[in-house]
């Protein structure tokens, strides 16, 4: 049984006068933050504030690159080339790193957002381009991946991997996520999400949408920041994990103890 696990969430996705989520309430409940880099959400002011608050609270900071799709919030499939995936990912990592460097904060990891992440799960060329951008920027960065081609591409390049699971999303038997367009894809019942989180850590797996048992490696658990009541949900999950004897730490610390 893992003695520790990371609890991550997507933050900094507001931009301009548009607001999404309750970052101030959510940040104290998590141990790593995936910060939007301006493509699917976020803007320079939001990035600066999110990095500063995460540093103050001792929360690990990660870049959350996505598709250049503000209207679709990065959750639509885009016809992009591997070169576009590489350059767009590199650009976004560099943008967030600038804010980290200016505030004396460390950039811990990279976690792709939305459909960039889901498409890289299945598309080998896209996965290789994404992993290459991370490795070319810094070999010290952790690639957060939930499986598929992206995980394989990261392993082939020798990147450090943070194996991610989703306590608030339904899984297919192949380890992919049930699309948000399907009923039951997002789990909003806090007690159910907490139960799944503990099960994932203690039993190393979860029941898929078909009822089949899906084995999982668990370094970090994602809770979506745009889910209604996300801060309360994160607090419930945190309490359940700690009650089960699992310590919550930033991802780099979790991996150091593996």
C-alpha positions in Angstrom: 0.0 0.0 0.0 1.4 3.4 -0.9 2.1 5.5 2.2 1.5 8.7 0.4 -0.3 10.1 -2.6 -0.7 13.5 -4.3 -4.0 15.2 -4.8 -4.0 17.5 -7.8 -6.5 19.8 -9.4 -6.7 22.1 -12.4 -6.6 25.8 -11.4 -6.1 29.2 -12.9 -8.6 28.7 -15.7 -10.3 32.1 -15.3 -9.4 34.9 -17.7 -10.2 38.5 -18.0 -13.6 39.2 -16.3 -14.7 35.5 -16.8 -14.4 33.4 -13.6 -14.3 29.6 -13.3 -14.1 27.6 -10.1 -13.1 28.7 -6.6 -9.3 28.5 -6.6 -8.9 30.2 -3.2 -11.0 27.6 -1.5 -9.6 24.6 -3.4 -5.9 25.4 -3.1 -5.6 24.6 0.6 -7.2 21.1 0.1 -4.8 19.9 -2.6 -1.1 19.2 -2.8 -0.4 19.9 -6.5 -1.9 22.5 -8.9 -2.1 22.2 -12.7 -2.1 25.8 -13.8 -3.7 26.8 -17.1 -1.2 28.5 -19.4 -3.4 30.8 -21.5 -4.6 28.5 -24.3 -7.7 26.8 -23.0 -8.0 29.1 -20.0 -6.0 31.5 -17.9 -4.3 34.7 -18.6 -1.0 36.4 -17.4 -2.6 38.0 -14.3 -4.3 34.7 -13.3 -1.2 32.7 -13.9 0.8 35.1 -11.7 -1.7 35.0 -8.9 -2.1 31.2 -9.0 1.6 30.6 -8.9 2.1 33.0 -6.0 -0.7 31.5 -3.9 0.4 27.9 -4.6 3.9 28.8 -3.5 2.6 30.4 -0.3 0.7 27.2 0.6 3.5 24.8 -0.3 1.4 23.3 -3.2 3.4 21.8 -6.1 3.1 23.8 -9.3 2.6 22.2 -12.7 2.0 23.5 -16.2 -1.4 22.6 -17.7 -1.0 23.0 -21.5 -4.1 22.6 -23.6 -5.4 23.2 -27.1 -5.8 26.9 -28.3 -9.5 26.7 -27.8 -11.0 29.2 -25.3 -14.5 28.8 -26.7 -14.5 25.0 -26.3 -12.4 25.1 -23.1 -9.9 22.8 -24.7 -12.4 19.9 -24.6 -12.9 19.6 -28.3 -10.9 17.4 -30.7 -8.7 19.6 -32.9 -7.0 18.5 -36.1 -3.5 19.4 -35.1 -0.1 18.2 -36.4 2.6 16.7 -34.1 4.7 19.8 -34.8 1.8 22.0 -33.5 1.5 19.9 -30.4 5.2 20.1 -29.8 5.5 23.9 -30.2 2.3 24.8 -28.5 3.2 22.6 -25.5 6.7 24.0 -25.3 5.3 27.6 -25.5 2.9 27.0 -22.7 5.4 25.4 -20.4 7.8 28.3 -21.0 5.1 30.8 -20.2 4.3 29.3 -16.8 8.0 28.8 -16.0 8.5 32.5 -16.4 6.0 33.2 -13.7 7.5 30.6 -11.4 11.0 31.9 -11.9 9.9 35.5 -11.2 8.5 34.4 -7.9 11.2 32.0 -6.9 8.9 29.0 -7.2 9.8 25.6 -8.7 8.0 24.1 -11.7 7.3 20.5 -10.7 5.3 18.8 -13.4 3.4 19.0 -16.7 -0.1 17.6 -17.1 -1.9 18.0 -20.5 -5.4 19.4 -20.3 -8.7 18.0 -21.7 -8.7 16.7 -25.2 -5.0 17.2 -25.7 -4.5 14.7 -22.9 -7.3 12.3 -24.1 -6.1 12.4 -27.8 -2.5 11.8 -26.7 -3.8 8.7 -24.8 -4.5 7.1 -28.2 -2.4 9.0 -30.8 1.2 7.9 -30.7 2.6 10.7 -32.8 0.8 13.3 -30.7 2.0 11.6 -27.5 5.6 11.6 -28.7 5.5 15.3 -29.6 4.0 16.2 -26.3 6.5 14.1 -24.3 9.4 15.5 -26.4 8.4 19.1 -25.6 8.5 18.3 -21.9 11.9 16.5 -22.1 13.4 19.2 -24.3 12.4 21.9 -21.8 13.7 20.1 -18.8 14.3 16.5 -17.8 13.6 17.5 -14.2 9.9 17.9 -15.0 7.4 15.1 -14.1 5.0 14.0 -16.9 1.6 13.4 -15.4 -0.2 10.7 -17.4 -3.1 8.3 -16.9 -1.9 5.7 -19.4 -2.0 4.8 -23.1 0.4 6.2 -25.7 1.4 9.3 -23.6 2.6 7.1 -20.8 4.6 4.9 -23.2 6.1 7.9 -24.9 7.2 9.4 -21.6 8.7 6.1 -20.5 10.6 5.7 -23.8 12.1 9.1 -23.4 13.1 8.3 -19.8 10.9 11.0 -18.3 9.8 10.9 -14.7 6.2 9.7 -14.6 3.5 10.6 -12.2 0.8 7.9 -12.7 -2.6 9.7 -12.4 -6.0 8.4 -11.6 -9.4 10.2 -11.6 -11.6 9.6 -8.6 -14.4 11.7 -10.1 -14.5 10.2 -13.6 -15.8 6.9 -14.9 -13.4 4.6 -16.6 -13.7 2.2 -19.6 -12.1 -1.3 -19.2 -9.2 -0.2 -21.4 -8.2 2.5 -18.9 -9.5 5.4 -21.0 -12.1 7.8 -19.5 -15.8 7.7 -20.3 -16.4 10.8 -22.5 -18.1 13.6 -20.7 -21.0 13.5 -23.3 -22.1 10.1 -21.8 -24.3 9.8 -18.7 -22.3 9.1 -15.5 -19.0 10.2 -16.9 -18.4 12.7 -14.1 -19.1 11.6 -10.5 -20.3 14.5 -8.3 -21.4 12.5 -5.2 -18.7 13.4 -2.7 -19.0 10.2 -0.7 -18.7 8.1 -3.8 -15.7 10.0 -5.0 -14.0 9.7 -1.6 -14.7 5.9 -1.6 -13.2 5.5 -5.0 -10.1 7.5 -4.1 -9.4 5.3 -1.1 -10.1 2.2 -3.1 -7.7 3.3 -5.8 -4.9 3.8 -3.4 -5.5 0.8 -1.1 -6.5 -1.7 -3.6 -4.6 -0.5 -6.7 -7.6 -0.3 -9.0 -11.2 0.6 -9.5 -14.4 -0.8 -11.1 -14.8 0.3 -14.7 -18.1 1.3 -16.3 -18.8 -2.3 -17.3 -18.1 -3.7 -13.8 -14.7 -5.1 -14.8 -11.9 -4.5 -12.4 -9.3 -2.1 -13.7 -5.8 -2.2 -12.2 -4.2 1.2 -11.7 -0.8 2.6 -10.5 -1.5 5.5 -8.3 0.8 8.4 -7.6 -1.6 11.3 -7.9 -5.4 11.6 -7.8 -7.1 14.3 -9.9 -10.2 16.2 -8.9 -11.6 18.6 -11.4 -11.7 22.2 -10.3 -14.7 23.1 -12.4 -16.9 20.4 -10.8 -19.7 22.1 -8.7 -18.5 22.2 -5.1 -15.0 21.2 -6.0 -13.4 22.5 -2.7 -15.9 20.6 -0.5 -15.3 17.5 -2.7 -11.5 17.8 -2.3 -11.9 18.3 1.5 -14.0 15.1 1.7 -11.5 13.1 -0.4 -8.6 14.4 1.7 -10.2 13.5 5.0 -11.1 10.0 3.7 -7.5 9.4 2.6 -6.0 10.6 5.8 -8.4 8.6 7.8 -7.2 5.5 5.9 -3.6 6.3 6.9 -2.5 7.8 3.5 -0.4 10.9 3.7 -1.0 13.7 1.2 2.2 15.2 -0.3 3.2 17.1 -3.5 3.9 14.8 -6.4 7.7 15.2 -6.3 7.7 14.2 -2.7 5.5 11.2 -3.4 7.7 10.0 -6.2 10.9 10.5 -4.1 9.4 8.1 -1.5 8.5 5.3 -4.0 
